[in-house]
Amino acid sequence: MILKFISSLSEIDVAQFKRLQNDSYPFLKYEFLSALEQSKSVCSETGWQVKHLVVWENQALIGFMPLYLKNHSYGEYVFDFQWANAYHQSGLQYYPKLLSAIPFTPCTGSRIVLIKDNSEVIKKMMFNKIIEETNKLEVSSFHYLFPNNESYPFTESEDSDNNLMKRLGMQYHWFNQNYQDFDDFLNICKAKSRKNIKRERRAFVDSKISIQMVEGAQIDESLWQQFYSFYCATYAKRSGNYGYLNESFFQMLGKSMPSSIIMAVAEIDNKPIAISLFFKDKNTLYGRYWGCEQEIEFLHFELCYYQGIEYCIKNGLKRFDAGAQGEHKISRGFKPIETTSYHWIKDHRFRDAIGTFLDQETDFVFSSIEQLSKKLPFK
């Protein structure tokens, strides 16, 4: 068995990659990761130097973990800027660091794919290999973001210098309780919340604005171009830049994995004025990006939340992950939930200090979830 690091996904045979055990989670698909690299959205120039970890046995690929060498902390959604500042104030370098994550995608899911039965043993070997590499390189740390439970093989009781520190975060997800239709969902809401949601949706009944869900191959190149212009405009309004992802990335996805993609499109006179982009797997809808030509009251809620909820109900999806942050989602039925990341800090002094900080932060996250859950609209 050989564990090694590679500098491009193209070093792996596509067929071998697809033979690895994998669920329908869209963001660890070969097509998604390859589009990031081929479009140059992810490369050393953007601060995401590819360093994927692969496991080979008898010339067969049996394991993979996405891995990047980072010289900044943007596009991660687990914020460690304070840690970096503390390093720099002490005269030490925090960057580069090693990171296992899906770039620009704060969606919990698989972070390791394997083809072997004794997968827990191999997973631990992979983590040990990364820690060994972290000690060998001039990097400060290793970070493991938004893994599902199956992707982290260690228990908290295992005592080792290779243990990663657990960090909790919070997002807002909607859960399908086998609703028959949108009204069935509204029926479990309190009267005031039900009235507010109906009022927001009523704005698009008998309106000059038409809304439709467009899936897969129905999303043509011109619609991708229109979406990308909205995407750039949204980032420009928020931060003055044009977003992390380029148009080539989206166009590649449209051709390589159309069955995983949906758009909610709002039009006036057959001309798109706003679009939200979703991904899906067999159980979950993922709301990722939104953009518009003009600000219209409640249109963001309709395209990004209510259309997604309706889609989940109609298609039997169990969960709707509508993206990071956004306390305003609670009143629309999205529950505050825990998210997880893991961190290994090379310097013992900073490891101890960050560990203390994480203990305090965990208490705050638990408290926030408890308090915010009281604001849910349900009876």
ZAVORO-643915 format. One record per residue (C-alpha): residue number from 1; x, y, z. Coordinates in steps of 0.05 Angstrom, whole numbers, padded with zeros to 5 digits. Example, Ala and Ser with C-alpha at 12.3 -4.5 7.8 and 13.67 -1.06 7.14 Angstrom:
BEGIN
ATOM  seq       X       Y       Z
ATOM    1   00246  -00090   00156
ATOM    2   00273  -00021   00143
% end
This chain:
BEGIN
ATOM  seq       X       Y       Z
ATOM    1   00000   00000   00000
ATOM    2   00028   00068  -00021
ATOM    3   00004   00136   00005
ATOM    4   00028   00196  -00036
ATOM    5   00011   00268  -00052
ATOM    6  -00006   00292  -00122
ATOM    7  -00007   00362  -00152
ATOM    8  -00066   00352  -00199
ATOM    9  -00128   00310  -00203
ATOM   10  -00108   00295  -00275
ATOM   11  -00055   00247  -00246
ATOM   12  -00113   00200  -00229
ATOM   13  -00149   00158  -00280
ATOM   14  -00222   00180  -00282
ATOM   15  -00248   00108  -00284
ATOM   16  -00207   00089  -00224
ATOM   17  -00231   00149  -00185
ATOM   18  -00304   00132  -00200
ATOM   19  -00294   00060  -00175
ATOM   20  -00280   00087  -00105
ATOM   21  -00336   00080  -00055
ATOM   22  -00376   00144  -00058
ATOM   23  -00446   00169  -00046
ATOM   24  -00482   00218  -00091
ATOM   25  -00452   00278  -00055
ATOM   26  -00437   00325  -00113
ATOM   27  -00377   00364  -00087
ATOM   28  -00329   00305  -00083
ATOM   29  -00344   00281  -00153
ATOM   30  -00287   00280  -00202
ATOM   31  -00324   00328  -00248
ATOM   32  -00331   00381  -00193
ATOM   33  -00259   00378  -00168
ATOM   34  -00232   00374  -00239
ATOM   35  -00272   00435  -00261
ATOM   36  -00242   00475  -00203
ATOM   37  -00172   00457  -00227
ATOM   38  -00183   00461  -00303
ATOM   39  -00216   00529  -00297
ATOM   40  -00158   00554  -00254
ATOM   41  -00207   00574  -00199
ATOM   42  -00163   00531  -00156
ATOM   43  -00088   00536  -00168
ATOM   44  -00025   00564  -00135
ATOM   45  -00040   00633  -00164
ATOM   46  -00107   00636  -00127
ATOM   47  -00076   00609  -00063
ATOM   48  -00102   00538  -00070
ATOM   49  -00042   00495  -00088
ATOM   50  -00067   00424  -00101
ATOM   51  -00036   00370  -00058
ATOM   52  -00088   00315  -00057
ATOM   53  -00073   00252  -00018
ATOM   54  -00083   00185  -00054
ATOM   55  -00075   00113  -00033
ATOM   56  -00052   00059  -00081
ATOM   57  -00051  -00016  -00073
ATOM   58  -00023  -00061  -00128
ATOM   59  -00028  -00003  -00177
ATOM   60  -00102   00006  -00161
ATOM   61  -00129   00070  -00131
ATOM   62  -00163   00054  -00065
ATOM   63  -00167   00121  -00029
ATOM   64  -00171   00196  -00041
ATOM   65  -00175   00259   00002
ATOM   66  -00177   00330  -00027
ATOM   67  -00119   00370   00001
ATOM   68  -00092   00440  -00012
ATOM   69  -00033   00481   00010
ATOM   70  -00062   00550   00028
ATOM   71  -00028   00617   00035
ATOM   72  -00092   00652   00060
ATOM   73  -00158   00634   00093
ATOM   74  -00208   00659   00042
ATOM   75  -00261   00614   00013
ATOM   76  -00263   00566   00072
ATOM   77  -00321   00590   00116
ATOM   78  -00287   00566   00180
ATOM   79  -00254   00629   00203
ATOM   80  -00184   00627   00232
ATOM   81  -00161   00698   00218
ATOM   82  -00152   00711   00292
ATOM   83  -00106   00651   00297
ATOM   84  -00065   00677   00239
ATOM   85  -00060   00747   00271
ATOM   86  -00037   00716   00337
ATOM   87   00018   00679   00300
ATOM   88   00041   00741   00263
ATOM   89   00040   00783   00327
ATOM   90   00087   00731   00357
ATOM   91   00134   00736   00299
ATOM   92   00114   00669   00270
ATOM   93   00084   00650   00202
ATOM   94   00015   00619   00201
ATOM   95   00015   00610   00125
ATOM   96   00023   00566   00088
ATOM   97  -00023   00514   00120
ATOM   98  -00052   00448   00096
ATOM   99  -00127   00443   00085
ATOM  100  -00174   00387   00068
ATOM  101  -00239   00418   00044
ATOM  102  -00282   00429  -00016
ATOM  103  -00260   00498  -00041
ATOM  104  -00312   00553  -00031
ATOM  105  -00364   00501  -00009
ATOM  106  -00385   00500   00065
ATOM  107  -00428   00437   00056
ATOM  108  -00419   00378   00103
ATOM  109  -00405   00312   00067
ATOM  110  -00353   00260   00050
ATOM  111  -00280   00282   00052
ATOM  112  -00250   00213   00040
ATOM  113  -00269   00162  -00011
ATOM  114  -00245   00090  -00004
ATOM  115  -00254   00022  -00037
ATOM  116  -00229  -00023   00020
ATOM  117  -00267  -00059   00074
ATOM  118  -00217  -00041   00129
ATOM  119  -00230   00032   00115
ATOM  120  -00222   00059   00186
ATOM  121  -00150   00033   00188
ATOM  122  -00135   00066   00121
ATOM  123  -00168   00132   00142
ATOM  124  -00122   00134   00204
ATOM  125  -00062   00120   00159
ATOM  126  -00082   00178   00115
ATOM  127  -00087   00226   00174
ATOM  128  -00021   00203   00201
ATOM  129   00010   00213   00133
ATOM  130  -00016   00285   00131
ATOM  131   00010   00301   00201
ATOM  132   00077   00271   00181
ATOM  133   00077   00317   00120
ATOM  134   00057   00377   00162
ATOM  135   00116   00365   00208
ATOM  136   00162   00357   00148
ATOM  137   00139   00420   00111
ATOM  138   00145   00493   00132
ATOM  139   00071   00497   00149
ATOM  140   00036   00515   00214
ATOM  141  -00024   00469   00215
ATOM  142  -00073   00422   00183
ATOM  143  -00148   00437   00178
ATOM  144  -00205   00389   00161
ATOM  145  -00269   00425   00144
ATOM  146  -00342   00402   00142
ATOM  147  -00331   00326   00142
ATOM  148  -00389   00280   00156
ATOM  149  -00383   00231   00214
ATOM  150  -00358   00175   00169
ATOM  151  -00300   00217   00145
ATOM  152  -00266   00225   00213
ATOM  153  -00239   00160   00242
ATOM  154  -00215   00181   00311
ATOM  155  -00253   00183   00377
ATOM  156  -00243   00239   00427
ATOM  157  -00216   00188   00477
ATOM  158  -00157   00169   00433
ATOM  159  -00096   00203   00462
ATOM  160  -00044   00220   00410
ATOM  161  -00002   00279   00387
ATOM  162  -00036   00267   00320
ATOM  163  -00105   00282   00348
ATOM  164  -00141   00340   00316
ATOM  165  -00180   00390   00357
ATOM  166  -00255   00392   00343
ATOM  167  -00288   00458   00327
ATOM  168  -00363   00469   00324
ATOM  169  -00398   00519   00279
ATOM  170  -00471   00532   00262
ATOM  171  -00513   00533   00200
ATOM  172  -00588   00533   00185
ATOM  173  -00619   00473   00149
ATOM  174  -00690   00456   00131
ATOM  175  -00715   00385   00142
ATOM  176  -00770   00350   00105
ATOM  177  -00820   00315   00151
ATOM  178  -00852   00278   00094
ATOM  179  -00895   00338   00075
ATOM  180  -00946   00327   00020
ATOM  181  -00939   00398  -00007
ATOM  182  -00919   00468   00014
ATOM  183  -00985   00480   00049
ATOM  184  -00973   00417   00090
ATOM  185  -00907   00448   00114
ATOM  186  -00942   00514   00129
ATOM  187  -00993   00478   00172
ATOM  188  -00941   00461   00224
ATOM  189  -00921   00534   00230
ATOM  190  -00951   00583   00280
ATOM  191  -01005   00628   00252
ATOM  192  -00962   00691   00250
ATOM  193  -00904   00657   00215
ATOM  194  -00951   00622   00166
ATOM  195  -00982   00689   00150
ATOM  196  -00915   00723   00138
ATOM  197  -00891   00667   00092
ATOM  198  -00956   00670   00052
ATOM  199  -00950   00745   00047
ATOM  200  -00879   00740   00019
ATOM  201  -00898   00688  -00032
ATOM  202  -00962   00724  -00052
ATOM  203  -00919   00778  -00084
ATOM  204  -00905   00730  -00142
ATOM  205  -00976   00705  -00153
ATOM  206  -01007   00738  -00214
ATOM  207  -00943   00778  -00220
ATOM  208  -00907   00800  -00283
ATOM  209  -00849   00759  -00255
ATOM  210  -00851   00685  -00274
ATOM  211  -00810   00634  -00236
ATOM  212  -00789   00565  -00258
ATOM  213  -00741   00511  -00236
ATOM  214  -00694   00492  -00293
ATOM  215  -00655   00427  -00288
ATOM  216  -00596   00392  -00319
ATOM  217  -00590   00395  -00394
ATOM  218  -00645   00448  -00397
ATOM  219  -00593   00497  -00370
ATOM  220  -00561   00520  -00434
ATOM  221  -00498   00561  -00444
ATOM  222  -00535   00628  -00449
ATOM  223  -00569   00615  -00382
ATOM  224  -00501   00600  -00351
ATOM  225  -00475   00665  -00379
ATOM  226  -00534   00702  -00350
ATOM  227  -00524   00668  -00282
ATOM  228  -00450   00685  -00282
ATOM  229  -00464   00759  -00294
ATOM  230  -00512   00759  -00235
ATOM  231  -00462   00720  -00192
ATOM  232  -00407   00772  -00206
ATOM  233  -00454   00830  -00193
ATOM  234  -00473   00802  -00125
ATOM  235  -00401   00794  -00104
ATOM  236  -00384   00863  -00129
ATOM  237  -00439   00893  -00086
ATOM  238  -00417   00855  -00024
ATOM  239  -00342   00859  -00027
ATOM  240  -00320   00897  -00089
ATOM  241  -00291   00834  -00123
ATOM  242  -00320   00786  -00175
ATOM  243  -00324   00722  -00135
ATOM  244  -00278   00663  -00127
ATOM  245  -00304   00623  -00186
ATOM  246  -00298   00640  -00260
ATOM  247  -00346   00629  -00317
ATOM  248  -00307   00570  -00345
ATOM  249  -00318   00532  -00280
ATOM  250  -00394   00539  -00285
ATOM  251  -00396   00523  -00359
ATOM  252  -00355   00460  -00346
ATOM  253  -00402   00437  -00292
ATOM  254  -00462   00449  -00337
ATOM  255  -00432   00400  -00387
ATOM  256  -00401   00348  -00340
ATOM  257  -00451   00339  -00284
ATOM  258  -00519   00368  -00306
ATOM  259  -00560   00317  -00266
ATOM  260  -00534   00348  -00201
ATOM  261  -00553   00420  -00218
ATOM  262  -00617   00461  -00214
ATOM  263  -00631   00535  -00224
ATOM  264  -00690   00576  -00199
ATOM  265  -00700   00628  -00252
ATOM  266  -00742   00691  -00246
ATOM  267  -00761   00725  -00312
ATOM  268  -00798   00786  -00337
ATOM  269  -00820   00781  -00410
ATOM  270  -00778   00718  -00418
ATOM  271  -00715   00755  -00396
ATOM  272  -00680   00729  -00333
ATOM  273  -00676   00781  -00277
ATOM  274  -00652   00735  -00220
ATOM  275  -00624   00665  -00213
ATOM  276  -00606   00620  -00155
ATOM  277  -00562   00559  -00165
ATOM  278  -00573   00493  -00128
ATOM  279  -00537   00426  -00127
ATOM  280  -00569   00361  -00104
ATOM  281  -00555   00290  -00085
ATOM  282  -00603   00233  -00068
ATOM  283  -00622   00263  -00001
ATOM  284  -00602   00336   00001
ATOM  285  -00612   00401  -00037
ATOM  286  -00554   00451  -00031
ATOM  287  -00567   00524  -00043
ATOM  288  -00502   00555  -00067
ATOM  289  -00505   00621  -00105
ATOM  290  -00554   00676  -00122
ATOM  291  -00553   00739  -00163
ATOM  292  -00602   00789  -00192
ATOM  293  -00608   00846  -00241
ATOM  294  -00652   00888  -00196
ATOM  295  -00672   00885  -00123
ATOM  296  -00745   00864  -00115
ATOM  297  -00776   00854  -00047
ATOM  298  -00780   00781  -00025
ATOM  299  -00750   00755  -00090
ATOM  300  -00688   00730  -00054
ATOM  301  -00730   00691  -00004
ATOM  302  -00772   00662  -00060
ATOM  303  -00715   00639  -00105
ATOM  304  -00666   00618  -00051
ATOM  305  -00712   00587   00002
ATOM  306  -00784   00575  -00017
ATOM  307  -00771   00547  -00086
ATOM  308  -00719   00501  -00054
ATOM  309  -00767   00478  -00001
ATOM  310  -00820   00463  -00053
ATOM  311  -00769   00425  -00095
ATOM  312  -00750   00382  -00035
ATOM  313  -00822   00365  -00020
ATOM  314  -00839   00348  -00092
ATOM  315  -00777   00305  -00102
ATOM  316  -00773   00272  -00034
ATOM  317  -00707   00303  -00012
ATOM  318  -00698   00300   00063
ATOM  319  -00655   00362   00076
ATOM  320  -00643   00431   00047
ATOM  321  -00575   00463   00062
ATOM  322  -00586   00534   00040
ATOM  323  -00514   00558   00052
ATOM  324  -00473   00588   00108
ATOM  325  -00498   00640   00157
ATOM  326  -00565   00677   00157
ATOM  327  -00606   00681   00220
ATOM  328  -00665   00705   00178
ATOM  329  -00673   00633   00154
ATOM  330  -00701   00612   00222
ATOM  331  -00768   00647   00213
ATOM  332  -00774   00609   00147
ATOM  333  -00766   00541   00179
ATOM  334  -00691   00529   00177
ATOM  335  -00665   00499   00241
ATOM  336  -00598   00519   00272
ATOM  337  -00552   00458   00271
ATOM  338  -00480   00441   00289
ATOM  339  -00425   00437   00237
ATOM  340  -00357   00408   00250
ATOM  341  -00285   00420   00232
ATOM  342  -00220   00391   00259
ATOM  343  -00152   00425   00268
ATOM  344  -00081   00404   00282
ATOM  345  -00032   00458   00304
ATOM  346   00042   00443   00300
ATOM  347   00066   00492   00354
ATOM  348   00046   00464   00423
ATOM  349   00039   00533   00454
ATOM  350  -00011   00555   00402
ATOM  351  -00045   00486   00403
ATOM  352  -00059   00495   00478
ATOM  353  -00083   00567   00470
ATOM  354  -00128   00550   00411
ATOM  355  -00155   00490   00449
ATOM  356  -00176   00535   00506
ATOM  357  -00209   00582   00456
ATOM  358  -00247   00524   00424
ATOM  359  -00274   00501   00491
ATOM  360  -00303   00570   00502
ATOM  361  -00329   00575   00431
ATOM  362  -00363   00508   00437
ATOM  363  -00402   00532   00498
ATOM  364  -00423   00593   00458
ATOM  365  -00446   00552   00398
ATOM  366  -00487   00505   00441
ATOM  367  -00519   00565   00476
ATOM  368  -00533   00600   00410
ATOM  369  -00567   00538   00380
ATOM  370  -00610   00531   00443
ATOM  371  -00631   00604   00442
ATOM  372  -00642   00608   00366
ATOM  373  -00683   00543   00366
ATOM  374  -00734   00579   00409
ATOM  375  -00747   00627   00350
ATOM  376  -00767   00572   00301
ATOM  377  -00836   00584   00271
ATOM  378  -00865   00516   00288
ATOM  379  -00924   00504   00334
% end
